[in-house]
Amino acid sequence: MAQRLIGAVEAGGTKFVVALAQEDGTILARTRIPTETPATCFPAMARFFEQASAAHGTIAAFGVASFGPIDIDPASPGYGTFTTTPKPGWSGARFHDVLGRFGAPIVVDTDVNGAALGEWQAGAGRDCATLAYTTVGTGIGSGVLRHGRSIMGFSHFESGHIPVPHDRAVDPYAGFCPYHHDCLEGLAAGPAIKARWGQSLSELGSPTDKVDLIAGYVAQLAVSLVLLHMPDRLIFGGGVMKTPGLIPALRRAVEARLAGYIQAPQLDPGMERYIVGPALGDDAGITGAIALGRQALG
Ligand code: ZN
């Protein structure tokens, strides 16, 4: 049987990666488009898919893994629409307005759910029934998968904005979240680190006290994910998590905070199997978008 074709979109805050792929994941064409505004980005995306389709055949489904906030409820009339994003021009933009012309089903999910799906299919989460993937970079967000499907409530999760204990005697930084100031993202995302110390943790040479401070904040989320979802594994990706020593510090902080309360074979002593980095690196997003397209195929 001939392979059906999937249009895949990894929509990031600075660039879109768009690809035409076969159902089996083989990428036939791909390009990058600066995110800028929908007025420039969306027509460029349409042109790419028109040209790729002319060269390779009809597109049978689209999978979109996007930055947000975005409506990811398939039952909602606004499915695929950016909501309260502070990114100029993007609030109200809808993927269906540009991809609808191809007449193929479209599945839209968050970038972090897409990355989670990519890791579940082909990376560090392959053997997990329940998987939690968190990115700590420009922002912080988590995706939770159950048997390869992302779970949500009335909207996608906003794990970056959980409140965390903040000892101002140790860390006087006020936090940068415009809504909550010192929520997790306000204290531990990349911009908070740069605003507080002038450089990234890696550029600072990964000093132990600073790495431990950020690991302690991120550990609050990790512990919450364990307690709320009991995932088989926690994957932590994103630019901040590439800091040397941060994942080991996170493992120590999570183990200390759980304090032996959860006893399960998944939680190995030292947590080297339980808390890991991503295996797909920069390909997790587009791999996840292709997997979302496969879901759209039904
Ligand atoms: Zn916040």
Residues whose N, C-alpha, C, O or C-beta is under 5 A from the ligand:
A	BS01	ZN	H161 C177 Y179 H180 C183
